[in-house]
Amino acid sequence: MSGLVTIRFYEELNDFLPPEKRKQDLLQPLNHPGSIKDFIENIGIPHTEIDLILVNGSSVDFSYQVQDGDRISVYPVFESLDITPVTRLRPKPLRKPRFVLDQHLGKLAHYLRMLGFDCLYRNDYHDPELAAISARENRILLTCDRRLLMRRKVSRGYFVRERDPEGQLREVVQRLDLRNAISPFTRCMECNGPIVPVDREAILSELPPRTRDEFDEFRRCTQCGRLYWKGSHYDRMQELIARI
């Protein structure tokens, strides 16, 4: 089988294409039969970034078998446009978004925990393990590796474009519409456990003398036992939250 297919990618899906191929119709050879999911991912676009595919004007799902002469339009996530009459390809948003992050996003994991989000992160996770955790625990996989998002097990994922950690945090909050789900300082930035208020008198022996004298309110991680108080680090984090 051989033929030609016309395909166009819209909006931020163009981030995955070379500059000379962005925002235009592309003629792609069709050398063998296969699903539209495989056809698109062979071009370099992860399926987790796609919300709608139109073939010759009609919406299709990822199992559609590409045909010679097809004209394909591929769209990313729609934030406000109602596309319920057509085949929406991304799963519905999670009621409580939870994440697992690859080894390159450690600082982002800390920042998301600061905002109160449940984030699994280790710097020794391997790709198969990340995909399995995402599928098993219904977590959104955040990664800088587009090939990881192409694994069949992954249904919820996002390719992080920014490289600066603060920029990454702003990007993820905006693109995944997380603003209303933020609950700052409710989760341990080190281990991801919940943090709860703790009586000052019960922890006096664990505090440095200066901290005992300056602060009255403390919280403890229920998982690792780490103590938190509103020192200078708290003020810096408040400033970061205000900026994003």
N, C-alpha and C positions, 0 to 999 in steps of 0.2 A: 504494500500500500504506500502511496506517496501522494502528496498534494500540498496545497498552501492554505494557510489560515491567517486571517487578519485579526489582530488582537490589540486592544488599547487598555492601558492601566490609568486609573484616575487618582488625583490628589496625592496623598502621601505614599501610595504604592510605588510611585515613581522614584522614591528614595532608594529602592533596590535595583534600579536600572542604571546603566552607564549614562552620563549626561547627554550623549548624542542620541539616545533612544527614548528620552523622556517626553511625555505629553504629546504623543503622536501615534498614528496607526503603525503597527509593526507587521510585516509579512514574515510568518514563521513556517518553516517546512513541517509537514506532517508525514513522518517517515514510517510510522507504525501505529496501529490502533492503540487506544488507551484512554483512561479517564481524563477529564478536564483538570482534575486536581493534580495529577502527575504532569500533565502538559504545562500547567502554570508553574509548578514548582521546579520543573526543568529549566524554566526561564530565570528562576531565582527568587520567586515571591512565595513566602511561607503561607500556608493555607489559613493559619490563625489570624492573619492580617486582613482577610477577605470577608466581606459581609454580603455581597451580592454579585452574581454572574449573570449576564444576559448573553444569550446566543441567538443571533438573528432576531433580536427584539424580545425574546421570551426568557424568563428566569429559569435557571436549571440548578441542580445540586451538584456536589462534587463527583457523583458517579457518572455523569453524562459522558458519553463516548464521542470524542471529537471527530468531526467529519470534514472531508475536503470542501473548501469553500466557505466554511463557517466564518461568521463575523462575531467576534467575542468582545464584550466590554466587561471590565473587572473593576469593582468598586470596594473601597475600604469601609470602615465602620461609619455608620450614619448616626450622628449624635442627636439630631432633632427631627430629621425627615421621616415621616411615617411610610415605611415600605412593607407594611403587613400584608398587602395583597400579593406580594411576590415571595419567592423562596429565600428567606433570610438564612444565611449559612452559619453565622456565629451563634453559639448558645446564648440563652438569656443571661443577663447579668446576675452574678451571685448576690444573694440578699446581704451576706457579709463577706466582702472580698477578702480572700486569703492568698498568700503568695509563696512561691519558692523561687530562689534567685540563684543564678550561676556564679561561678567562682570569681568572676570579674566585677561583681556588683556588691561587694561587702559594705562599702560606705552607704550605698543606697539602701541596703537592708537595715542598717542602723537608723537611717533617717526615717524610713517607713515605720519602724518600730516606735520611734519617737512620736510619730503621729497616731500611734495606737493600733497599727495594722499587724496582724498575725503573719510573720515572715519567717520561713525556714531558710537558713543559709549556713553552709559550711564551705570552706575553701578546698575541700577534697571531694565534693560531689562529682561523679562522672555523669556523662550525658544520659546513659540508659537509666541511671538512678533518678536523675532529675525528671525525666519523662514519666517514669513510673510513679513518682511521688505526686506529680501534677495530676495524673489520671486517677490514682487511687484516692487521694485526699481532696479532689476537686479544687486544686489550687491553680491560680494563674501563674504561668511560668514567665518570669522576666529574664531576658537574656540579651547578650550582644552577639549571639551566634545564630544566624538565620537557619543554618542546617539543623540545629536542634529543634527549632519550631516546625520543621518538616517531618518529624517523626510521627508515625501514625497514631501513637498513643496520645499525643498532645492535642487537646481540643480547645484549651484556653491558654493563650500565650500572647506576649507582646515583645516586639523587638525594640530595645531601647536605643534611640538614635544618639542622644547626647553623650558626651564623654566626661564632662564635669559633673561631680556628684550632686551639687545643688541644682544644676540644670536638669539632671536626670530626675530628681525628685519633682521638680516643677512639671516636667514633661509627663511623668506617670500620673500625677494628680489631675492634670488637665485632660489628658487623653482618655483616661479611664473614669473620668467624672467622679473623683473620690472626695471632693471638698466636703460634702454633707456627711461623709462617713468618718471624718477625722475626729479622734478623741485623744488629744495630746497627753503624754506622760501617764499612760495607763498600762504600758508594757515595757518590760526590761529591754534596754537597748543591747545588752550583751547576750542574753540567752533566750529572749522572746517570751519569757513567762509573764503572767499578770503581776502588776505591782499594786499593793494595797497600803492604806495608812497603817502606821504602827505607833504604839504608845512610846513616847520619848523616854519615859522612866525605864521601860523594859530593855532599852538598847544603849543606855548611857555608857556602859562598860565597853561598848564596841566603837565608840566615837572618839576621834582625836579631841584633845582639850579645847582647842579653838572652836571646833564645830559645836561642841556641847554648849559653849557660851553664846554663840551667835545665832543658833537656829532652834526653833521650837517644833516645826512640823517635819515629819520624816515618813518615808514610804519604804517598804521592803518587797523585793521580788519573792513571790511565793514558790518559785522554782529553784533559784540559785542562792537566795538569801542576800543579794546585793542591796545595800541601803542607798536611798536617794534623798536629797534635800535641795532647797532652792538657793544654791550658791551661784557663783558667777557663770557656771556652765548653763544653769537654768535660764539666766538672762540672755545668753547668746543663742540658745535654742528658741526662745520666744521671738527674738529678732529674725531668725531664719524662718520661722512659721509665718511671721508677718510679711516677709518678702515674697513668699510663694503664694 
